[in-house]
Amino acid sequence: MGSVLVIDDDAAIRTVVGQALRRAGHAVTSAATLADADRALGRAMFDVVLTDVVLPDGDGLDRARELTARLPDLPVIVFSARNTLTTAVRAAEAGAYEYLPKPFDLDILARAVDAAIARGAGRAAPEPADDADDTGLPLIGRSTAMQAVYRVIARVVATDLTVLVSGESGTGKELVARAIHELGRRAGGPFVALNMAAIPRELIEAELFGHERGAFTGAVGRGAGRFEQAAGGTLFLDEIGDMPLDAQTRLLRVLQQGEFTAVGGARPIRADVRIVAATNGDLPALVAAGRFREDLYYRLNVVPVAMPPLRDRGGDVAILARHFLDAAAAAGLPRRRLNSGAVAALEAHRWPGNVRELENLVRRLAVLARDEVIDAAAVGAVLGASAEPLAEPVDIDRAVRALIHRIGGERPAALDDGTLWDRVMGEVERPLIRATLARHGGNQLRAARALGINRNTLRKRLDALGIDPVVVRED
C-alpha cells in the first residue's frame, strides 16, 4: 500500500512496528540512527516517515522539521516516550502529520500511517520552538487521557480558533486556557479570565465590554471591559453556561463581527482577542432547554477540549501529588515525600473535587504530617478515613451493586448501552493489578503468573492503566 521509513534506535520497536506495518501491506525500511535514515532517503522515495525523538546522533524533531521543509508532501509521524505537553507542541510546530506517545497501540499507528498515505499531506515548517521543561507549563500529567488533551492543544496553539473546554469542576480547565495562551502566538499579550458565575447578572455586559461615564448609576468615569483589557491576548470566559441570554446575544455579535461597543457608548471597538470558554455543565442540554443560544454554542465550540476527571487519569495522581509537594516546599512549607503506601492510598481515592482537591489535600499533608515521609495512615487521616486494611471481609455483591448504582447516577445510559461490563471491569482491574503487584514486590513475572496472564499482556495493561510497578512495590 505504501513505502514507510521507521527511525528508532530500539531494535525491538523497529521489529514490532515493521511487522505490524508489513502485515498491513506496507513496504518497510528501518533505520537505527539519523545517519542511517539519511542514507535510506538518498536511495529511495517514501510515502511516510515514522521517527522517534531521542536518537543516538540527533533530535528526531529537528529532522522532521527539515523533512517537512524540504519535502512538504512527505508526512512525518513522530512518536516518543517523552510524552509531555512540550513534546506534543514541538511535534506540531515541526510540521509532524501526527504525534503518538509511547507506548502506542499498533492499530492506531497503522491507521495513522494509512491516513497519512491516503492524504499525502504535509505541513510547512514554522520556526523552531524552545524545548522548555514541562515543569514551567500549566498542565502536568502523562496519562493516556491527558495525551489526547495535549494533541488538541498542540494543533490549536498556532491559530486564533475559539476553544471550548469542558469538564468537571477542579479538572484544570483554566490551565488548558493558559497553556493555549502561553504556547501560542499571543503569549506576549495579556491573559484575562472572567468567571461568569461570580459576576452579578446586571454587571456582566459592563464587565465584558466596559462602560462610558454615566452609563448607569455609579459609572462616574469610563471603565475598560475585559475585551479591552485582553487586547492582543487571550480572554478566558469560565462557566460560560451561566451567562444571561441578553449578554449571550452581545457576545455572539462580537464573535460574528469582531467588534463591540461599551455600555452606553456608540463607538465600535475592535475585538483583538482569542476566546477560550469553559463549562462544567452540559451546554447542549442548556440549548435544548432554551437557556443557551444554539448559534453561540456553535460559535464557541469550534475546537472542543474535554478535560478528563482525575479518576480517569491513570498514573497522574502520583505525578501531580509530588509536583504539589515540591510547590509547597518552594512556598516555605515543610518538605515531604510520599512512600508507596501513601501513593496507593491517594490513587484509591475517587477525587470528586479532581486536581483542585488533590492540591489542597497535599498542602494539608505538608503541614499536618508528623514525619518527612508521608505514609498511607497520614493520607487516611487527612482524607478522614482509616487507611488500615478492613478487619471484616468486603461484601463483593454489595460493592458491585453500589458501583452499578454510581455508574447509573453519573451516566444513566451506560446501564443499557452495552458499556456496563467494560465500565465495571475497568473499575476492578486497576486495584486488582496494583494489589497483585504489591503482593509480589513489583515483580511483573510473578504477578502475571498469579493473575493467570502472560507478562506481555500484563505490561500492556500496566501501560494502558498508567500503573508504575516500581511505585506499588512494597516497602
C-alpha positions in Angstrom: 0.0 0.0 0.0 2.9 2.4 0.8 6.5 2.7 1.5 7.4 3.5 5.1 10.7 4.5 6.8 10.9 3.7 10.5 13.6 5.5 12.5 14.1 4.3 16.1 17.3 3.2 18.0 15.3 0.4 19.8 15.6 -2.7 17.7 12.6 -4.3 19.4 10.4 -1.3 18.4 11.7 -1.4 14.8 10.9 -5.1 14.6 7.4 -4.8 16.1 6.4 -1.7 14.1 7.9 -3.2 11.0 6.0 -6.5 11.4 2.7 -4.7 12.0 3.0 -2.4 9.0 4.1 -5.2 6.7 1.1 -7.2 7.8 -1.0 -4.1 6.8 0.6 -4.3 3.3 3.3 -1.7 3.5 6.9 -1.9 2.4 9.0 -1.0 5.5 12.6 0.2 5.7 14.2 0.6 9.2 16.9 2.9 10.5 18.6 3.0 13.9 20.1 6.5 13.5 19.5 9.7 11.6 22.6 8.8 9.5 21.0 5.5 8.5 17.8 7.4 7.7 19.6 9.9 5.5 21.2 7.0 3.5 17.8 5.4 3.1 16.2 8.7 2.0 19.0 9.1 -0.5 18.3 5.7 -2.1 14.5 5.6 -2.2 11.3 7.6 -2.0 9.0 7.1 0.9 5.3 7.7 1.4 5.6 8.4 5.1 8.3 8.6 7.7 8.0 7.5 11.4 10.6 8.8 13.8 11.4 8.7 17.4 12.5 12.0 19.1 15.6 10.9 21.0 18.1 9.3 18.7 21.8 8.5 19.2 23.0 11.1 16.7 20.4 13.8 16.9 16.9 15.0 17.5 14.1 13.4 15.5 12.0 16.6 15.8 14.8 18.6 14.1 14.9 16.1 11.3 11.1 16.1 11.0 11.3 19.9 10.6 14.0 19.6 7.9 12.0 17.0 6.0 8.7 18.9 6.0 10.5 22.0 4.8 12.4 20.1 2.0 9.6 17.6 1.1 6.3 19.3 2.1 4.3 16.3 0.6 6.0 13.8 2.8 4.0 13.1 6.0 6.2 12.6 9.1 4.7 10.8 12.2 6.6 11.4 15.5 6.5 9.1 18.4 8.2 9.5 21.8 8.5 8.2 25.3 8.8 11.8 26.4 5.0 12.0 26.4 4.6 15.6 27.7 2.8 18.7 26.5 6.1 20.2 25.3 6.8 17.2 23.0 3.3 17.3 21.5 3.6 21.0 20.8 7.1 20.7 19.4 5.9 17.9 17.1 3.1 20.1 15.8 5.5 23.0 15.3 7.9 20.8 13.5 5.2 20.1 10.9 4.5 16.5 12.1 1.5 14.9 10.5 0.7 13.1 13.8 2.2 12.7 17.2 1.9 9.4 19.1 3.1 9.0 22.7 4.8 5.7 23.6 3.6 3.2 24.3 1.2 3.3 21.4 -1.4 0.9 20.1 -0.2 -0.7 16.9 -3.6 -0.5 15.4 -3.7 3.3 16.0 -0.3 3.6 14.4 -1.4 1.6 11.4 -4.4 3.8 10.9 -2.3 6.9 11.2 0.0 5.6 8.5 -2.9 4.7 6.3 -4.4 8.1 6.7 -1.1 9.9 6.1 -0.5 7.9 2.9 -4.1 8.4 1.7 -4.0 12.2 2.2 -0.4 12.6 1.1 -0.3 15.8 3.2 2.4 17.6 5.0 2.6 21.0 6.7 5.0 23.9 6.2 7.6 24.1 8.9 7.4 27.1 11.2 10.2 28.5 13.3 11.7 26.0 15.9 10.3 26.1 19.4 12.3 26.0 22.6 12.3 22.6 24.2 11.2 24.0 27.5 10.9 21.9 30.6 7.3 20.9 31.3 7.6 21.9 34.9 7.2 25.5 33.7 4.0 24.7 31.9 0.5 24.9 33.4 -0.5 21.2 32.6 1.1 18.2 34.2 0.5 14.5 33.6 1.4 11.7 31.3 -1.7 9.6 31.2 -3.4 8.4 28.0 -6.3 10.8 28.8 -4.0 13.8 29.1 -2.2 12.8 25.9 -5.4 13.4 24.0 -5.7 16.9 25.5 -2.0 17.6 24.6 -2.6 16.7 21.0 -5.5 19.1 20.6 -3.6 21.9 22.3 -0.6 21.3 20.0 -2.8 21.7 17.0 -4.5 24.9 18.0 -1.7 27.0 19.6 -0.6 28.4 16.3 -4.2 29.6 15.4 -6.7 32.0 16.8 -9.5 29.5 16.7 -12.1 29.7 19.5 -11.8 26.8 22.0 -14.5 25.4 24.3 -13.1 23.4 27.3 -15.5 21.1 29.1 -15.0 19.1 32.3 -15.9 18.7 35.9 -15.0 21.3 38.5 -11.4 21.2 39.5 -10.1 19.4 36.4 -8.0 22.3 35.3 -10.0 24.0 32.5 -8.3 27.3 33.2 -4.9 25.6 33.0 -5.8 24.5 29.4 -6.6 28.1 28.5 -3.3 29.3 30.0 -1.4 26.6 28.1 -3.0 27.6 24.8 -2.2 31.2 25.6 1.4 30.7 26.8 2.3 28.4 23.9 0.6 30.3 21.2 1.4 33.4 19.2 -0.5 35.7 21.6 1.9 34.7 24.5 3.2 38.3 24.6 -0.2 39.7 25.2 -2.4 39.6 28.4 -4.3 36.6 29.7 -7.6 37.8 31.2 -10.0 35.5 33.0 -13.7 36.1 33.9 -15.9 33.7 35.8 -19.4 34.3 34.7 -20.9 32.7 37.8 -19.1 35.2 40.0 -20.4 38.4 38.3 -23.9 39.8 39.1 -26.1 39.4 36.0 -26.7 43.1 35.7 -23.0 43.8 35.5 -21.8 41.2 33.1 -22.1 43.3 30.0 -20.2 46.2 31.6 -17.5 43.7 32.8 -17.1 42.3 29.3 -17.4 45.4 27.1 -16.7 48.2 29.5 -18.9 51.3 30.1 -18.9 55.0 29.4 -19.4 57.7 32.0 -23.0 57.9 33.2 -24.0 54.6 31.5 -25.5 53.5 34.9 -25.7 54.6 38.5 -22.2 54.7 39.9 -20.4 55.0 36.5 -18.5 58.2 37.3 -15.9 57.6 34.6 -15.2 55.4 31.7 -14.3 51.8 32.5 -12.5 49.4 30.2 -14.1 45.9 30.0 -12.3 42.5 29.8 -12.3 42.6 26.0 -10.2 45.8 26.0 -8.0 44.5 28.9 -7.3 41.3 26.9 -6.4 43.2 23.6 -3.6 41.3 21.8 -4.0 38.3 24.2 -6.5 35.7 25.4 -9.9 36.2 27.1 -10.9 33.2 29.1 -14.6 33.0 29.8 -15.2 30.5 32.6 -18.6 29.0 33.4 -20.0 30.3 30.1 -23.2 28.4 30.7 -24.1 30.9 33.5 -24.1 33.9 31.0 -27.5 35.6 30.8 -29.3 35.4 27.4 -29.0 39.1 26.6 -25.3 39.0 27.3 -25.1 35.9 25.1 -26.6 37.9 22.2 -24.0 40.6 22.5 -21.1 38.1 22.8 -22.4 36.3 19.6 -22.4 39.7 17.8 -18.8 40.2 18.9 -17.7 36.8 17.6 -19.5 37.4 14.3 -18.4 41.0 13.6 -15.1 41.2 15.5 -16.1 44.4 17.3 -18.2 45.7 20.2 -19.4 48.9 21.9 -19.1 49.8 25.5 -22.3 50.0 27.6 -23.6 53.5 27.0 -21.2 54.0 24.1 -21.6 54.4 20.4 -18.0 54.0 19.0 -17.2 50.4 17.9 -14.1 48.9 19.3 -12.2 46.1 17.5 -12.1 42.9 19.5 -8.5 41.8 19.2 -8.7 38.7 21.4 -8.6 35.0 21.3 -11.6 33.4 23.1 -11.3 30.3 25.2 -14.5 29.4 27.0 -15.1 26.7 29.6 -18.1 24.9 31.2 -18.6 22.2 33.8 -22.2 21.9 32.6 -24.0 20.3 29.6 -24.3 23.1 27.1 -26.3 21.1 24.6 -28.8 20.4 27.4 -28.9 24.1 28.1 -29.5 24.8 24.4 -32.4 22.2 24.4 -33.9 23.9 27.5 -33.7 27.4 25.8 -31.2 28.7 28.4 -28.2 28.9 26.0 -28.2 30.2 22.4 -27.6 27.4 19.9 -25.8 29.7 17.5 -23.5 30.9 20.2 -22.7 27.3 21.2 -21.6 26.5 17.7 -19.5 29.7 17.6 -17.7 28.7 20.8 -17.4 25.0 20.1 -15.0 25.4 17.2 -12.4 23.3 18.9 -13.7 21.2 21.8 -11.3 20.1 24.6 -12.7 17.6 27.1 -10.7 17.6 30.4 -10.8 14.1 32.0 -11.6 13.8 35.7 -8.7 12.8 37.9 -10.2 9.3 38.5 -9.7 8.6 34.7 -6.1 9.8 34.6 -4.3 6.6 35.5 -0.8 7.2 36.9 -1.2 11.0 37.1 -2.2 11.2 40.8 1.4 10.3 41.9 2.9 12.8 39.5 0.6 15.6 40.5 1.0 14.9 44.2 4.8 15.0 44.0 4.6 18.2 42.0 2.3 19.8 44.6 4.6 18.7 47.4 7.6 20.4 45.6 5.5 23.5 45.1 4.5 23.5 48.8 8.2 23.3 49.8 9.1 26.1 47.4 6.4 28.2 49.2 8.0 27.6 52.5 6.1 24.6 53.8 8.0 21.6 55.2 9.5 19.3 52.6 7.7 16.0 52.4 7.8 12.9 50.2 5.4 10.0 49.6 6.1 6.3 50.2 4.4 3.6 48.1 1.6 3.2 50.6 0.7 6.8 50.5 0.7 6.8 46.7 -1.6 3.7 46.8 -3.9 5.5 49.2 -4.1 8.6 47.1 -4.8 6.5 43.9 -7.6 4.6 45.6 -9.5 7.8 46.4 -12.2 8.8 43.9 -11.3 12.6 43.9 -14.7 14.1 43.4 -13.0 17.5 43.5 -10.4 16.4 41.0 -7.0 18.1 40.7 -8.0 21.0 42.9 -9.0 18.6 45.7 -5.7 16.8 45.4 -3.7 20.0 45.5 -5.5 21.1 48.7 -5.0 17.8 50.3 -1.3 17.7 49.5 -0.9 21.1 51.1 -2.6 19.9 54.2 -0.3 16.9 54.3 2.7 19.1 54.0 1.6 21.0 57.1 0.0 18.2 59.2 2.1 15.2 58.6 4.5 14.4 61.5 7.2 12.8 59.5 9.1 13.7 56.4 8.0 10.5 54.7 4.2 10.5 54.3 2.6 7.1 54.6 -0.9 5.6 54.0 -2.0 6.3 57.6 -1.2 10.0 57.2 -3.1 10.2 53.9 -6.1 8.3 55.5 -6.1 10.7 58.5 -6.3 13.8 56.2 -8.9 12.2 54.0 -10.9 11.4 57.1 -10.9 7.7 56.6 -8.8 4.9 58.0 -6.1 3.7 55.8 -5.8 0.4 57.7 -6.9 -2.8 55.9 -10.6 -3.7 56.6 -10.9 -6.1 59.6 -14.1 -7.6 58.1 -14.3 -9.2 54.6 -15.7 -7.0 51.9 -19.2 -7.7 50.7 -18.5 -8.1 47.0 -22.2 -8.3 46.0 -22.9 -5.1 47.8 -19.8 -3.4 46.4 -20.8 -4.3 42.8 -24.4 -3.1 43.3 -23.1 0.2 44.7 -20.8 0.5 41.7 -23.6 0.0 39.2 -25.8 2.4 41.1 -23.0 5.0 41.0 -22.5 4.4 37.2 -26.2 4.9 36.7 -26.1 8.2 38.6 -23.1 9.5 36.6 -24.3 8.3 33.2 -27.7 6.5 33.2 -27.4 5.5 29.5 -24.3 3.3 30.4 -26.7 0.9 32.2 -28.3 0.0 28.9 -25.9 1.0 26.1 -23.7 -2.1 26.2 -20.8 -0.5 28.1 -21.7 -1.6 31.6 -19.4 -4.6 31.5 -16.3 -2.6 30.4 -17.0 0.2 33.0 -17.4 -2.3 35.9 -14.4 -4.3 34.8 -12.4 -1.1 34.4 -13.1 -0.2 38.0 -12.0 -3.6 39.2 -8.9 -4.2 37.0 -6.8 -1.4 38.3 -6.9 -2.2 42.1 -6.6 -5.9 41.3 -3.4 -5.4 39.3 -2.0 -3.0 41.9 -2.7 -5.3 44.8 -1.2 -8.3 43.0 2.0 -6.3 42.1 2.3 -5.1 45.6 1.9 -8.7 46.9 4.8 -9.8 44.7 7.1 -6.8 45.4 6.6 -5.3 42.0 7.8 -8.4 40.2 5.9 -8.4 37.0 6.6 -12.1 36.1 5.3 -13.4 39.4 2.4 -11.1 39.3 1.4 -12.2 35.8 1.6 -15.8 36.9 -0.6 -15.1 39.9 -3.1 -13.4 37.6 -3.0 -16.2 35.1 -1.9 -14.0 32.2 1.4 -13.7 30.3 3.9 -11.0 31.1 3.4 -9.1 27.8 -0.3 -8.8 28.5 0.4 -7.5 32.0 2.8 -4.9 30.6 0.2 -3.7 28.1 -2.4 -3.4 30.9 0.1 -1.5 33.1 0.8 0.9 30.2 -3.0 1.3 29.5 -3.8 2.0 33.1 -0.8 4.1 33.8 0.5 1.9 36.7 4.2 2.1 37.6 5.2 -1.2 39.0 8.1 0.4 40.9 5.7 2.7 42.8 3.5 -0.1 44.0 6.4 -2.2 45.2 6.0 -2.9 48.9 8.5 -1.1 51.3 
